[in-house]
Amino acid sequence: MTIPTSTRAAVLTRHGEPLELQELPLPRELEPGAVLVRITCATLCGTDIEIWSGRMTFPGMLPMVLGHEMVGEVIAVGAGATGGGGPVDALGEPIRVGDRLGWSESVCGACYGCTVLRQPVACANRGYGFLQRSDVPPYATAGLAEVAYVTPGAQKLRLPDDVPDTWASAAGCAAKTVLRAFDRAGGVRPGSTVVVQGSGALGLFATAVASISGAARVITVGAPASRLTLAGRFGATDTIDIAGGSEATIARVHELTGGRGADLVLDFAGAPSVGPEAIAMAAQRGTVTIVGSTGPTSDPIPLSAIMGKELTVVGSLNGDVSDYARSIEFFRSFAARFPWDDLFSAPCGLEEAGARIATMHRLGEVKAVIDPRLTASKESA
């Protein structure tokens, strides 16, 4: 098979503007441990939407290719990481041409975060889709491209056949982020009350996890109404529309819990008000886990309430390859438990990716699916 030397990609050149279809070069040689993958599925994440809109931005990050949840078929492999054999995935399995592969963040394995903390999310040189400019090598490492270069340090997983592309793709960020958050929170006590702030993909997945984990009451807080209806299909016992404002939301949680509040509150919303709302909704000696607050500012949090309630407040940052692997196994174990496919829209090609991002920004769909193999002509046929 001829190895491509360039790839078509949907590139973000300015925040809030349509994506540009560009032909990007690919590295002429694969580094030891690197592989080249033809993307078969990319699912868009809330972070992609925040980057597109400019709510999340870093100096010098553009131009870039969005998409950090993806699955593809291996079309070329480099030598092994040590120069011999071939590359292996995070579980030590050989990676061969034709394999179905997913991958997560890249890590250096040599910094304080990697070697002393042993936490890949703390890697000082952590690479992620939004950290790779598209005008410098290796150019195309993200999902909104026909072919992606998977770096040697990227945490790769050969994927089982019984997990569909969309599920496996979402496991690369959304699902692993949720599972890590529950782990950081210390899990769910059977019979307890859990509040999930947010009704996007992460919030809906968290609703399902809380339900499976034994919570007696799962309250999903969010909007619009269609998302809250969907939350009911993923295990929410109650839903609260945020249209009524913070005070009404907090009052409703207390009404539903007999004035006691929730044992566990998880932020998957990220709005400035979620911090003080979470503190107000938490029960005495409850736990508040902050996951979705990626913005630069938030409303003030009453420290006296944290003290007075003896709350445990923990942060949870994304997830690493262990969370990724557990997410894959989660989907395999609970494939029939919830209507996972309801999270995903019908796939489209790269030409429509920009429009689908804008639709997600307007809360018009939960998770857009991009299949770069589709073209506009094929979609309309």
Residue pairs with C-beta under 8 A, 6 or more apart in sequence:
1 75
1 76
1 97
3 36
3 75
3 76
4 26
4 36
4 75
4 147
5 25
5 26
5 28
6 23
6 24
6 25
6 26
7 23
7 24
7 26
7 140
7 145
7 146
7 147
7 148
8 21
8 22
8 23
8 24
8 145
8 146
8 350
8 372
9 21
9 22
9 23
9 24
9 65
9 134
9 140
9 142
9 144
9 145
9 146
9 350
10 19
10 20
10 21
10 65
10 66
10 144
10 145
10 350
10 353
10 354
10 370
11 19
11 20
11 21
11 22
11 24
11 63
11 64
11 65
11 134
12 19
12 20
12 51
12 52
12 62
12 63
12 64
12 65
12 66
13 20
13 62
13 63
14 62
15 51
15 52
15 53
15 54
15 57
15 62
16 52
16 53
16 54
18 354
18 355
19 66
19 144
19 353
19 354
19 357
21 350
21 351
22 134
24 65
24 134
24 139
24 140
24 145
25 139
26 36
26 138
26 139
26 140
26 147
26 149
27 34
27 137
27 138
27 139
27 149
29 78
30 36
30 76
30 77
30 78
30 79
30 149
31 78
31 151
31 152
32 78
32 79
32 80
32 81
32 82
32 83
32 87
32 152
33 78
33 79
33 80
33 81
33 87
33 151
33 152
33 153
34 77
34 78
34 87
34 138
34 149
34 150
34 151
34 152
35 74
35 76
35 77
35 78
35 87
35 95
35 101
35 150
35 156
36 74
36 75
36 76
36 77
36 147
36 148
36 149
36 150
37 72
37 73
37 74
37 75
37 101
37 103
37 147
37 148
37 150
38 72
38 73
38 75
38 146
38 147
38 373
39 70
39 71
39 72
39 143
39 145
39 146
39 147
39 148
39 371
39 372
39 373
40 71
40 72
40 73
40 100
40 165
40 371
40 373
41 70
41 71
41 72
41 165
41 166
41 168
41 169
41 347
41 369
41 370
41 371
42 67
42 69
42 70
42 71
42 142
42 143
42 144
42 169
42 369
42 370
42 371
42 372
43 69
43 70
43 143
43 166
43 169
43 170
43 174
43 344
43 367
43 368
43 369
43 370
44 66
44 67
44 69
44 353
44 356
44 357
44 360
44 367
44 368
44 369
44 370
45 68
45 69
45 173
45 174
45 201
45 367
46 174
46 200
46 201
46 202
46 270
46 292
47 56
47 68
47 130
47 173
47 294
48 66
48 67
48 68
48 357
49 357
49 360
49 361
50 56
50 294
50 295
51 57
51 61
51 64
51 66
51 130
52 66
52 357
52 361
53 361
55 295
56 130
56 294
56 295
58 130
58 131
60 133
61 130
61 131
61 133
62 133
63 133
63 134
63 135
64 129
64 130
64 132
64 133
64 134
64 142
65 129
65 132
65 134
65 140
65 141
65 142
65 143
65 144
65 145
66 129
66 130
66 142
66 143
66 144
66 353
66 357
67 129
67 142
67 143
67 144
67 145
67 370
68 128
68 129
68 130
68 142
68 143
68 172
68 173
69 143
69 169
69 170
69 171
69 172
69 173
69 174
70 102
70 103
70 142
70 143
70 148
70 169
70 172
71 100
71 101
71 102
71 159
71 165
71 168
71 169
71 172
72 100
72 101
72 148
73 98
73 99
73 100
73 101
74 95
74 96
74 97
74 98
74 99
74 100
74 101
75 97
75 147
76 97
77 86
77 87
77 95
77 96
77 97
78 86
78 87
78 152
79 85
79 86
79 87
80 86
80 87
80 88
81 87
81 88
81 152
85 94
86 94
86 95
86 96
87 94
87 95
87 152
87 156
88 94
88 95
89 95
89 101
89 156
89 157
89 158
90 155
90 156
90 157
90 321
90 325
91 157
91 158
91 325
93 158
95 101
95 156
95 158
99 158
100 158
100 159
100 161
101 150
101 156
101 157
101 158
101 159
102 156
102 157
102 159
102 168
102 169
102 171
102 172
102 324
102 328
103 150
103 154
103 155
103 156
103 157
103 172
104 154
104 155
104 157
104 172
104 173
104 176
104 319
104 320
104 321
104 324
105 120
105 121
105 123
105 126
105 127
105 128
105 154
105 155
105 318
105 320
105 321
106 126
106 127
106 128
106 151
106 152
106 153
106 154
106 155
107 114
107 120
107 123
107 125
107 126
107 127
107 153
107 155
108 114
108 123
108 124
108 125
108 126
108 153
109 115
109 153
111 123
111 124
111 125
112 122
112 124
113 119
113 120
113 121
113 122
113 123
113 124
113 126
114 120
114 122
114 123
119 320
120 126
120 155
120 320
120 321
121 317
121 318
121 319
121 320
127 141
127 151
127 153
127 154
129 141
129 142
129 143
132 138
132 139
132 141
132 142
134 140
138 149
138 151
139 149
140 147
140 148
140 149
141 148
141 149
141 150
141 151
141 154
142 148
143 169
143 370
144 350
144 353
144 370
144 372
145 350
145 372
146 350
146 372
146 373
150 156
155 320
155 321
155 324
157 321
157 324
157 325
157 328
159 168
159 328
160 328
160 332
162 332
162 335
163 171
163 328
163 331
163 332
163 335
164 341
166 340
166 341
166 343
166 344
166 367
166 369
167 175
167 331
167 340
168 328
168 331
169 369
170 201
170 205
170 343
170 344
170 367
171 324
171 327
171 328
171 330
171 331
172 324
172 327
173 318
173 319
174 201
174 202
174 205
174 367
175 205
175 327
175 330
175 331
176 318
176 319
176 320
176 323
176 324
176 326
176 327
177 202
177 291
177 316
177 318
177 319
177 323
178 202
178 205
178 206
178 209
178 268
178 291
179 209
179 319
179 323
179 326
179 327
179 330
180 316
180 317
180 318
180 319
180 320
180 323
181 206
181 266
181 268
181 289
181 291
181 316
182 188
182 206
182 209
182 210
182 213
182 266
183 323
184 289
184 314
184 315
184 316
185 264
185 266
185 287
185 289
185 314
185 316
186 287
186 312
187 213
188 194
188 210
188 213
188 214
188 215
188 264
189 214
189 263
189 264
190 213
190 214
190 215
190 216
191 214
191 215
191 216
192 214
192 215
192 216
192 217
192 263
192 264
193 215
193 216
193 217
193 218
193 219
193 257
193 260
193 261
193 262
193 263
193 264
193 283
194 210
194 215
194 217
194 218
194 219
194 262
194 263
194 264
194 265
194 266
195 219
195 220
195 221
195 253
195 262
195 264
195 265
195 266
195 278
195 281
196 203
196 206
196 207
196 210
196 218
196 219
196 220
196 221
196 231
196 236
196 266
196 268
197 203
197 221
197 222
197 265
197 266
197 267
197 268
197 269
197 274
197 277
197 278
197 292
198 206
198 221
198 222
198 267
198 268
198 269
198 270
198 274
198 292
199 220
199 221
199 222
199 223
199 227
199 228
199 230
199 231
199 239
200 222
200 227
200 268
200 269
200 366
201 343
201 366
201 367
202 268
202 291
202 292
203 220
203 222
203 231
203 268
203 269
204 220
204 227
204 230
204 231
204 234
204 343
204 366
205 234
205 343
206 266
206 268
207 218
207 220
207 231
207 234
207 235
207 236
208 234
208 235
208 334
208 337
208 338
209 330
210 218
210 235
210 264
210 266
211 218
211 234
211 235
211 236
212 235
212 334
212 337
215 264
216 237
217 237
217 238
217 256
217 257
218 235
218 236
218 237
218 238
219 236
219 237
219 238
219 239
219 240
219 253
219 256
219 262
220 228
220 231
220 236
220 238
220 239
220 240
221 239
221 240
221 242
221 249
221 253
221 269
222 228
222 231
222 239
222 240
222 241
222 242
222 269
223 241
223 242
223 243
223 363
224 241
224 363
225 241
227 363
227 366
228 236
228 239
228 240
228 241
229 239
230 342
230 366
231 239
232 239
233 338
233 339
233 342
234 338
234 339
235 338
238 256
240 249
240 252
240 253
242 249
244 252
246 273
246 276
246 277
249 277
249 281
250 277
250 280
250 281
253 261
253 262
253 281
254 260
254 261
254 281
257 283
260 283
260 284
261 281
261 282
261 283
261 284
261 286
262 281
262 282
262 283
262 286
263 283
263 286
263 287
264 286
264 287
264 288
264 289
265 278
265 281
265 282
265 286
265 287
265 288
265 289
266 289
266 291
267 274
267 275
267 278
267 288
267 289
267 290
267 291
267 292
267 293
268 291
268 292
269 292
270 292
270 293
270 294
270 295
272 295
272 297
272 298
272 299
273 298
273 299
274 292
274 293
274 298
275 290
275 293
275 298
275 299
275 301
276 299
276 300
276 301
276 302
278 288
278 290
279 288
279 301
279 302
279 305
279 306
279 309
279 311
280 305
282 288
282 309
282 311
283 309
284 309
284 310
285 309
285 310
285 311
285 312
286 309
286 311
286 312
287 311
287 312
287 313
287 314
288 311
288 312
288 313
288 314
289 313
289 314
289 315
289 316
290 313
290 314
290 315
290 316
291 315
291 316
305 311
306 313
319 327
331 340
342 366
343 366
343 367
344 366
344 367
344 369
345 356
345 365
345 366
345 367
345 368
345 369
346 369
347 369
347 370
347 371
347 374
348 356
348 368
348 369
348 370
348 371
348 374
348 379
349 370
349 371
349 372
349 373
349 374
349 375
349 376
349 378
349 379
350 370
350 372
351 375
351 376
352 370
352 376
352 379
353 368
353 370
356 365
356 368
356 370
357 368
359 365
359 368
360 366
360 367
360 368
